Structures are given as C-alpha cells and as structure tokens.
C-alpha cells in the first residue's frame, strides 16, 4: 500500500550493510538521513555507496537527506576520556578556551563572548540530562552551580535557551560539509537551529548555482525559530519539527501544541513538513514500541505530517528493520481509518 506519509530513516552502524539497507527500503523507507553531527566524510561516503548497492534492482526511488550539524555547542575532551560525575549543588566552570576537562570544569566549542550568558540563565547539557544555573559570567568562562547532576561525557550537546549568541548564518563546518551534497547531488539539505529567514537564505545562496534542485529543510529547534516561523516558511522548501532540542529550548509540555500548530501552518502554505525525534525510541533496545509511541506516530499522521523520521532507532538500534515495519504499519492503519487533514504535498 502506498502511503501519503513517508518514512525517513537515519543511517548508522545498525544499518551499515547493503543487506539491511535493502530490507529498510522494502519495508517502506523513502529517504535516508545522513547526520553530519557524527562521523567522518569517509564514513558518509561508505554509507552512500552501500545505499546505492542496496538500490540495485529495486524500482522504488530513494532520496538522500544531508542533515547539517549547525551551531551545536559541545563540551570538550575529558581527562583520560572518562566521564565525570557532577554532583547536585557543586560549582562547575565552563571555559571558552580548549582545555582538558575535569570535575572542576570543561571547555565549550562556543568561541563568542561568554558575557552574553547572564547570571540566572539555565544551561542544559546532554539532551537536558544535566542542568546548570549560571552564577557569574566573564569574557572567557562562566561559573555555574549544578542543579541536576549526573555523568558528563565528551562532546555532549549544550543548550542555552533564550540567549542570543554570536553565530554566523552558516558555520564553517557546514560550508565544508555541503561539498558532500554538491558532489552527490542529494535531494534534501536540512539546516539545524534555524533562527530566521536569513539563515535559510545563506544556505540557499550557496546551493543556488551548484545544486539548484536541492530542497532546503529548516529545522525548528529554538524559540527564535518558532517566533519567526511565518518568515522562515516563505524561504524554506520544507520544515522539520525537531522536537528534541525544541523540548529543551522550550518547556516540554508546550511541544505537542507547537507541533500541531507548525504542521497546520506548513499544510496551509503547502510546504512539506517532517515530524522528528523519539518517535519509536523504545525500539532502540526493544522489539516493540510503547503504546504512547504508537499514538505519537499516529497523531503526527493525523495532524498532516508529510514525513515521519526515525533517528537512533535505525542508526544504532537493535531492531532497525522491525522499527521501520512497525512505523509503516501504524501509518497504513491510520491513513485508512482516520480523517485526512490536508492539504499536503510531497516531492
């Protein structure tokens, strides 16, 4: 059965062979996502070669989505490369200059002025697992207190909501990584942490001459992106409701309503929309999803999503093929039995 809602699967170690990739295609994957926050260019080249091999003899067209890392702030390296334990209540320092991290503090990849981070501001690390409150800020470091502790590893993502940091529209890494899109003529490029229409324009200008057919997807992951959605919609070819970082930048209880609002806006302007993050995450380690996850996928379909996306489930999960099959089953049943809320358009 052909479905209106398509499946995007993120590639990774769990689906690195042509055999598994071929199974994913047969179970319903329409787009393979390459996450350029991880891996080397050589890793991505090898994976693309396996996808092309898996496609041989199959009639279904497969598109490639290159997901740029964007302005992701990450923690630096740690002594002996071992995770450190942050205790609730302790002081912890974040540094601008590279240094080996210890239980006293770590460096961040952000090179702008730390004085933009004000006392009282919350900092979230590792998908919100660690909470730090800023006590004092200086040009080259901030002093924080650990509000919610836990283990801190290397190169963990850092979120500083409601703080306007100094970033160019497109990072030097993203500019270099776009050579992959141009060389392999990928169908989609996703731009992370989009704040406004100018961010989208910067990527579109880079691709205008070399890859004019490529669709630019704006990932909405912060408050500024939500506030500027109307202007972003006029520039971007598609929108991704990136619920992971969005749920850290904004209160998590607001995400379901924001998701419905953003999907409705995309449907109204006839712009394709992707709903992403933790859709069937339980299946990373288990052969069945939770009931809540099944409802989540079904509601994304009913709301009007053109695509639903799998991340860690297919990239590093134990059951990548079973996960895609489950998602397809949910989509098929929901589209047969639930009212269709369009209009929607896919490429």
C-alpha positions in Angstrom: 0.0 0.0 0.0 1.3 3.4 -1.0 1.1 5.9 1.9 0.8 9.7 1.8 3.1 9.9 4.9 6.6 8.8 4.0 9.4 7.4 6.3 12.8 8.9 6.8 15.4 6.7 8.4 18.7 7.9 9.8 21.7 5.8 8.8 24.4 4.5 11.1 26.1 1.4 12.4 22.9 -0.6 12.7 22.2 -0.4 9.0 25.7 -0.1 7.5 25.3 -3.1 5.2 23.6 -3.2 1.8 21.6 -6.2 3.1 20.0 -4.3 6.0 19.5 -1.1 3.9 17.7 -3.2 1.2 15.4 -4.5 3.9 14.7 -1.0 5.1 13.8 0.1 1.6 11.5 -2.9 1.1 9.7 -2.1 4.4 9.0 1.4 3.4 11.9 3.9 3.8 11.7 6.7 1.2 14.5 8.9 2.4 17.8 8.1 4.1 19.1 10.8 6.5 22.9 11.4 7.0 23.5 13.1 10.3 26.6 15.2 9.8 26.9 15.9 13.6 28.6 12.5 13.7 31.0 10.5 11.6 33.7 11.5 9.1 33.3 12.3 5.4 34.7 8.9 4.6 32.1 7.2 6.8 29.3 9.0 4.9 30.9 8.1 1.6 31.0 4.4 2.5 27.3 4.5 3.7 26.2 6.2 0.5 28.0 3.5 -1.5 26.1 0.8 0.4 22.8 2.6 -0.2 23.4 2.7 -4.0 24.3 -1.0 -3.8 21.1 -1.8 -1.9 19.0 0.1 -4.5 20.1 -2.1 -7.4 17.2 -4.0 -8.9 14.6 -2.1 -6.8 12.1 0.1 -8.6 11.5 2.5 -5.6 13.3 5.8 -5.8 15.3 6.7 -2.7 16.2 10.2 -1.7 19.2 11.4 0.4 18.9 14.0 3.2 22.1 15.6 4.5 21.4 17.0 8.0 24.0 19.7 8.7 25.4 20.0 12.3 24.6 23.7 12.6 25.7 25.8 15.5 25.7 23.0 18.0 27.7 23.8 21.1 29.5 20.8 22.6 31.6 20.1 25.6 35.3 19.3 25.1 37.6 16.4 25.8 37.9 15.0 29.3 41.0 13.7 31.2 41.6 10.1 30.2 38.5 10.4 28.1 36.4 9.2 31.0 33.0 10.6 32.0 32.9 12.7 35.1 30.2 12.8 37.8 28.6 16.2 38.5 27.1 16.3 42.0 24.0 18.4 42.6 25.0 21.7 44.3 28.6 21.7 43.3 30.3 24.6 41.4 31.3 23.9 37.8 33.1 26.1 35.3 32.6 26.3 31.5 35.6 27.7 29.6 35.9 29.3 26.2 39.5 28.2 25.5 40.2 24.5 24.8 41.4 22.6 27.9 41.2 19.1 29.3 38.0 18.7 31.3 38.0 17.7 34.9 35.5 17.6 37.8 36.2 21.3 38.2 35.2 22.4 34.7 35.2 21.7 30.9 35.6 23.8 27.8 32.9 24.5 25.3 33.1 24.7 21.5 31.5 28.2 21.6 34.1 30.9 20.9 32.0 34.0 21.3 31.7 36.3 24.3 30.6 34.4 27.4 29.3 37.7 28.8 26.2 37.2 26.7 25.3 34.3 29.1 23.8 36.1 32.1 23.6 35.1 35.7 20.4 33.2 36.4 20.4 31.7 32.9 20.0 27.9 32.8 22.3 25.7 30.7 21.3 22.2 29.7 23.8 19.5 28.7 23.4 16.1 27.1 19.8 16.4 25.8 18.8 18.1 29.1 20.1 15.4 31.4 22.3 17.9 33.2 21.1 21.3 34.5 23.4 24.1 35.4 22.5 27.6 36.7 24.8 30.5 35.8 26.2 32.3 38.9 28.7 34.6 37.3 29.8 35.3 33.7 33.1 36.6 32.3 34.6 37.0 28.8 36.3 33.6 28.8 34.3 31.5 31.3 31.1 31.2 33.3 30.7 29.9 36.9 27.7 27.7 37.4 26.0 25.6 40.0 24.8 22.1 39.2 21.0 21.9 39.7 20.6 18.4 38.3 23.7 16.3 38.3 24.8 13.1 36.6 27.6 11.8 34.4 29.1 14.1 31.8 30.9 12.6 28.8 32.8 14.2 26.0 31.3 16.2 23.1 27.9 16.4 24.7 25.4 18.9 23.3 24.8 22.1 25.2 21.6 24.2 25.1 21.4 27.7 26.4 17.8 28.8 25.9 16.7 32.4 25.3 20.2 33.6 24.9 21.3 35.3 21.7 24.7 34.0 21.0 27.2 35.2 18.3 26.9 32.8 15.4 27.2 33.4 11.6 24.2 32.3 9.5 26.2 29.2 8.5 29.1 27.6 10.2 32.5 26.8 8.6 31.9 23.1 9.2 28.5 23.3 7.4 30.1 25.1 4.5 32.7 22.4 4.2 30.2 19.6 4.6 28.0 20.9 1.8 30.6 19.6 -0.6 29.1 16.2 0.1 25.6 17.4 -1.0 27.0 19.0 -4.2 29.2 16.1 -5.2 26.5 13.5 -4.7 23.5 15.7 -5.8 21.5 15.0 -2.7 17.8 15.8 -2.8 17.5 17.4 0.6 19.7 19.5 2.9 18.5 20.1 6.5 19.7 23.2 8.3 19.9 22.9 12.0 18.9 25.6 14.6 17.4 27.9 12.1 16.6 31.3 13.7 15.2 33.4 10.9 14.7 33.6 7.1 18.3 35.0 6.7 19.7 31.7 8.0 17.8 29.8 5.2 18.8 32.3 2.6 22.5 31.8 3.4 22.3 28.1 2.6 20.1 28.7 -0.5 22.7 31.1 -1.9 25.4 28.5 -1.5 23.4 25.9 -3.4 21.8 28.1 -6.0 24.4 27.7 -8.7 25.8 24.2 -7.9 22.7 22.3 -6.7 19.5 24.3 -7.7 17.2 21.3 -7.4 18.1 20.6 -3.7 15.3 21.2 -1.2 16.4 23.2 1.9 14.7 22.0 5.1 14.6 24.4 8.0 14.8 22.6 11.4 12.8 24.5 14.1 14.7 23.8 17.3 14.5 27.0 19.4 12.2 29.8 20.5 13.5 32.2 17.9 12.7 29.8 15.1 9.2 29.3 16.4 8.6 33.1 16.6 9.9 33.6 13.0 8.1 30.6 11.5 6.0 32.6 9.1 9.1 34.3 7.6 11.0 31.0 7.5 8.2 29.2 5.8 8.4 31.8 2.9 12.1 31.0 2.3 12.4 27.3 3.2 11.2 24.4 1.0 10.3 22.3 4.0 10.1 22.4 7.7 11.3 19.9 10.3 9.6 19.9 13.7 12.8 18.9 15.6 11.3 18.0 18.9 14.5 17.0 20.7 16.2 20.4 21.0 12.9 22.2 20.8 11.9 20.4 24.0 15.0 21.7 25.8 14.8 25.3 24.4 11.1 25.5 25.4 9.1 23.8 28.2 8.4 20.2 27.2 4.7 20.5 27.9 4.4 23.1 25.1 5.8 20.8 22.4 2.6 18.8 21.4 0.6 22.1 20.8 3.5 23.7 18.9 3.9 20.5 16.8 0.2 20.7 15.7 0.5 24.5 15.1 3.6 24.1 13.0 2.2 21.2 10.9 -1.0 23.2 10.3 1.0 26.2 9.2 3.0 24.1 6.7 -0.2 22.5 5.4 -1.7 25.9 4.9 1.3 27.1 2.9 1.6 23.8 1.1 5.1 23.2 2.4 6.1 19.6 3.3 6.7 19.0 7.0 8.7 16.4 8.9 7.9 15.3 12.4 11.0 14.0 14.1 12.7 12.8 17.3 11.9 9.9 19.7 9.0 8.6 17.6 9.7 4.9 18.3 12.7 5.3 20.6 11.7 2.4 22.8 12.6 0.2 19.9 16.3 1.1 20.1 16.5 -1.7 22.6 13.1 -3.5 22.5 11.3 -5.3 19.6 8.0 -3.5 20.4 7.2 0.2 20.8 5.3 1.7 23.8 1.6 2.5 23.4 2.4 6.2 23.8 4.9 6.0 20.8 2.3 4.3 18.6 -0.2 7.1 19.4 2.6 9.7 18.8 3.2 8.4 15.3 -0.5 8.1 14.5 -1.1 11.7 15.7 1.7 13.0 13.6 0.0 11.4 10.6 -3.5 12.7 11.5 -2.0 16.2 12.1 -0.8 16.3 8.5 2.9 15.3 8.5 4.3 14.5 5.1 7.2 12.6 6.7 7.9 11.0 10.0 11.5 10.4 10.9 13.5 7.7 12.7 16.8 8.7 14.3 18.6 6.4 16.8 16.1 3.7 16.1 17.6 2.9 12.7 21.1 4.4 13.2 22.1 2.5 16.3 19.1 0.4 17.5 18.9 -3.3 17.8 15.8 -3.6 15.6 16.1 -1.2 12.6 14.1 -3.3 10.2 11.4 -4.1 12.7 11.1 -0.4 13.6 10.5 0.6 10.0 8.0 -2.1 9.6 6.1 -1.0 12.7 6.1 2.6 11.6 4.8 1.7 8.2 2.0 -0.5 9.8 1.0 2.5 12.0 0.9 4.9 9.0 -1.1 2.5 6.8 -3.7 1.8 9.5 -4.0 5.4 10.5 -4.4 6.7 6.9 -7.1 4.1 6.3 -9.2 4.8 9.3 -8.5 8.4 10.5 -9.8 11.6 8.8 -7.2 13.1 6.4 -6.3 16.6 7.3 -4.6 18.1 4.3 -3.7 19.6 2.0 -0.3 18.0 1.9 2.3 17.9 -0.8 5.3 15.6 -1.2 8.0 15.7 -3.8 
